[in-house]
Amino acid sequence: MRDTTNRGTVATENRTVEPRPAPTRPAYRWWLGWRPLVVVTTGMFLGFSLGKALAVPAELLTGEPLAAWAVVSTLGFLAGVGAWRWGAVGINETYEAVLDELLAETRPAAVAADGASDPTVYTLTAETGSRPLVAPKKEYVVTHVVCGETLVAAETTFDMVARRRTGQRTVDLPWAAVSAVETTAEGLIIATDGGERYAFATDRSPDEVAAALRAAGGGT
């Protein structure tokens, strides 16, 4: 058996994904949508600075420097909010395609680790962290549980903000070594006759996957 990991356990949920074409994902919109505080603050600062620079000529022309300063500062704030919302909308329009790509890329590796020609695969995903107006979570964990010649659980951690993988864990067990498959409030646990316990947490009930693993020979 083998277990390689460089990440901790994250809550998971069942997810069924339908293939879809991947739309264009401009990096600047993605960056803007995930950083509301930076974007809005930058807009405020630029508006404040520009308003201050225009205060002197405004005083000469109208005698109301503070009014010009306030108007330009407010416009800077509104521009920052608008840029952030524009970025968030771009994220919401494209993040599902990013998840589809992640699932499509990680599933074949899990099946290959098992070695069976036509195994049954169950997929769990996790999501944690959030931002205002942004639909996806900051981090996702995809776990493919493969029932074939062996029991394989291949888990990948994905940073949605950076759109890159940040961790990998693969557990490959012969069925004879699996002593129990359990479900708890935290999720799915695979126990071995050697005393190891591999936990895969889930937001939803893992009973269906646990029952399938037991039926395939995965203990009690």
C-alpha positions as CSV (number, residue, x, y, z in Angstrom):
1,M,0.0,0.0,0.0
2,R,1.1,3.6,-0.5
3,D,0.0,6.9,0.8
4,T,1.6,10.1,-0.4
5,T,0.3,13.5,0.9
6,N,1.3,17.1,1.3
7,R,-2.0,18.6,2.5
8,G,-4.6,18.3,5.3
9,T,-8.2,17.1,5.2
10,V,-10.8,19.5,3.9
11,A,-14.6,19.0,4.0
12,T,-16.0,17.4,0.8
13,E,-19.3,17.1,-1.0
14,N,-20.6,14.9,-3.8
15,R,-20.6,16.7,-7.2
16,T,-21.8,15.5,-10.6
17,V,-20.2,17.5,-13.5
18,E,-21.5,17.7,-17.0
19,P,-18.9,18.6,-19.7
20,R,-19.0,22.1,-21.0
21,P,-16.9,24.2,-23.3
22,A,-14.2,26.3,-21.5
23,P,-14.9,30.0,-22.0
24,T,-12.1,32.6,-22.1
25,R,-10.9,33.5,-18.6
26,P,-9.0,36.9,-18.7
27,A,-6.5,36.9,-15.9
28,Y,-7.2,40.5,-15.0
29,R,-10.9,39.9,-14.4
30,W,-10.1,36.9,-12.2
31,W,-7.6,39.0,-10.2
32,L,-10.1,41.9,-9.7
33,G,-13.0,39.7,-8.6
34,W,-11.1,37.9,-5.9
35,R,-9.6,41.0,-4.3
36,P,-12.4,43.4,-3.4
37,L,-10.6,45.2,-0.6
38,V,-7.5,45.9,-2.8
39,V,-9.5,47.0,-5.8
40,V,-11.9,49.3,-4.0
41,T,-9.2,50.8,-1.8
42,T,-7.1,51.4,-4.9
43,G,-10.0,53.2,-6.5
44,M,-10.5,55.3,-3.5
45,F,-6.9,56.3,-3.2
46,L,-6.6,57.2,-6.9
47,G,-9.8,59.2,-6.7
48,F,-8.6,61.0,-3.5
49,S,-5.2,61.7,-5.1
50,L,-6.7,63.0,-8.3
51,G,-9.3,65.1,-6.4
52,K,-6.5,66.6,-4.4
53,A,-4.6,67.5,-7.5
54,L,-7.7,69.1,-9.0
55,A,-8.6,71.1,-5.9
56,V,-6.3,74.0,-6.7
57,P,-7.5,74.7,-10.2
58,A,-11.1,74.1,-9.0
59,E,-10.7,76.8,-6.4
60,L,-9.4,79.2,-9.0
61,L,-12.3,78.5,-11.3
62,T,-15.2,77.9,-9.0
63,G,-14.0,78.8,-5.5
64,E,-15.2,75.3,-4.3
65,P,-12.1,73.1,-4.0
66,L,-13.6,70.7,-1.5
67,A,-16.6,70.0,-3.7
68,A,-14.4,69.0,-6.6
69,W,-12.2,66.9,-4.3
70,A,-15.3,65.1,-2.9
71,V,-16.8,64.4,-6.3
72,V,-13.6,63.0,-7.8
73,S,-12.9,60.9,-4.7
74,T,-16.4,59.5,-4.8
75,L,-16.0,58.7,-8.5
76,G,-12.8,56.8,-7.7
77,F,-14.6,54.8,-5.0
78,L,-17.4,53.9,-7.5
79,A,-14.9,53.0,-10.1
80,G,-13.2,50.6,-7.7
81,V,-16.5,49.0,-6.8
82,G,-17.4,48.7,-10.5
83,A,-14.1,47.1,-11.4
84,W,-14.5,44.5,-8.5
85,R,-18.0,43.6,-9.5
86,W,-16.9,43.3,-13.2
87,G,-14.2,40.9,-12.1
88,A,-16.7,38.9,-9.9
89,V,-19.1,38.5,-12.8
90,G,-16.3,37.2,-15.0
91,I,-15.4,34.6,-12.3
92,N,-19.0,33.5,-11.9
93,E,-19.3,33.0,-15.6
94,T,-16.3,30.8,-16.0
95,Y,-15.5,29.0,-12.7
96,E,-17.6,25.9,-13.5
97,A,-15.5,25.2,-16.6
98,V,-12.4,25.4,-14.4
99,L,-13.9,22.8,-12.1
100,D,-14.8,20.6,-15.1
101,E,-11.3,20.8,-16.3
102,L,-9.9,19.8,-12.9
103,L,-12.2,16.8,-12.7
104,A,-11.4,15.7,-16.2
105,E,-7.7,16.0,-15.6
106,T,-7.6,14.2,-12.3
107,R,-10.0,11.3,-13.0
108,P,-7.8,9.5,-15.6
109,A,-4.8,9.5,-13.2
110,A,-6.9,7.9,-10.4
111,V,-8.1,5.2,-12.8
112,A,-4.6,4.6,-14.1
113,A,-3.4,4.1,-10.5
114,D,-5.9,1.3,-10.0
115,G,-4.9,-0.5,-13.2
116,A,-8.4,-2.0,-13.9
117,S,-9.8,-1.7,-17.5
118,D,-13.2,-0.6,-16.5
119,P,-13.4,0.3,-12.8
120,T,-16.3,2.1,-11.0
121,V,-15.4,5.6,-10.0
122,Y,-17.0,7.8,-7.3
123,T,-16.1,11.5,-7.2
124,L,-16.2,13.7,-4.1
125,T,-15.4,17.4,-4.1
126,A,-14.7,19.9,-1.3
127,E,-15.0,23.6,-1.1
128,T,-13.9,26.1,1.5
129,G,-13.5,29.8,1.8
130,S,-15.5,32.6,0.1
131,R,-15.5,36.2,-1.2
132,P,-18.5,38.6,-1.5
133,L,-20.3,38.3,-4.9
134,V,-18.1,35.5,-6.0
135,A,-19.9,32.2,-6.5
136,P,-17.0,29.7,-6.3
137,K,-15.1,28.9,-3.1
138,K,-11.4,29.7,-2.6
139,E,-10.3,26.1,-2.3
140,Y,-11.5,22.9,-3.8
141,V,-10.5,19.3,-3.1
142,V,-11.4,16.6,-5.6
143,T,-11.3,13.0,-4.5
144,H,-11.8,10.1,-7.0
145,V,-12.5,6.8,-5.2
146,V,-11.9,3.9,-7.7
147,C,-13.3,0.4,-7.2
148,G,-11.3,-1.9,-9.4
149,E,-8.5,-4.3,-8.9
150,T,-7.6,-2.3,-5.8
151,L,-9.2,0.5,-3.8
152,V,-7.7,3.8,-4.9
153,A,-8.5,7.2,-3.4
154,A,-6.8,10.0,-5.3
155,E,-7.2,13.4,-3.7
156,T,-6.2,16.8,-5.3
157,T,-6.3,20.2,-3.6
158,F,-6.9,23.1,-6.0
159,D,-6.5,26.8,-5.3
160,M,-9.4,28.4,-7.2
161,V,-8.0,32.0,-6.7
162,A,-4.6,31.1,-8.3
163,R,-6.2,28.3,-10.5
164,R,-3.5,25.8,-9.7
165,R,-3.1,22.5,-7.8
166,T,-1.5,22.8,-4.4
167,G,-1.6,19.3,-3.0
168,Q,-1.9,15.6,-3.9
169,R,-2.7,12.5,-1.9
170,T,-3.1,9.0,-3.3
171,V,-4.1,5.9,-1.2
172,D,-3.9,2.6,-3.0
173,L,-5.0,-0.5,-1.0
174,P,-5.5,-4.1,-1.9
175,W,-9.0,-5.2,-1.0
176,A,-7.7,-7.8,1.4
177,A,-6.1,-5.1,3.5
178,V,-9.3,-3.1,3.9
179,S,-10.9,-4.1,7.2
180,A,-13.7,-1.5,7.4
181,V,-15.3,1.4,5.6
182,E,-17.0,3.7,8.1
183,T,-19.0,6.9,7.9
184,T,-18.9,9.6,10.6
185,A,-20.2,13.2,11.0
186,E,-16.9,14.2,9.4
187,G,-17.1,11.9,6.4
188,L,-15.7,8.6,5.0
189,I,-13.0,6.6,6.8
190,I,-11.2,3.6,5.2
191,A,-9.5,1.4,7.8
192,T,-6.9,-1.3,7.2
193,D,-6.0,-4.5,9.0
194,G,-2.7,-2.8,9.7
195,G,-4.3,-0.2,11.8
196,E,-4.2,2.7,9.3
197,R,-7.2,5.0,9.0
198,Y,-7.6,7.2,6.0
199,A,-10.2,10.0,6.4
200,F,-12.0,11.8,3.5
201,A,-14.3,14.4,5.0
202,T,-17.6,15.3,3.4
203,D,-20.3,17.9,3.7
204,R,-22.9,15.4,2.6
205,S,-23.6,11.9,3.6
206,P,-21.0,9.4,2.3
207,D,-23.3,6.5,2.9
208,E,-23.7,5.7,-0.8
209,V,-20.0,5.5,-1.5
210,A,-19.4,3.6,1.7
211,A,-22.0,1.0,0.8
212,A,-20.5,0.6,-2.7
213,L,-17.0,0.0,-1.2
214,R,-18.3,-2.6,1.3
215,A,-20.1,-4.4,-1.5
216,A,-16.9,-4.4,-3.6
217,G,-15.1,-6.2,-0.7
218,G,-14.0,-3.3,1.5
219,G,-14.6,-4.7,4.9
220,T,-17.6,-4.0,7.0
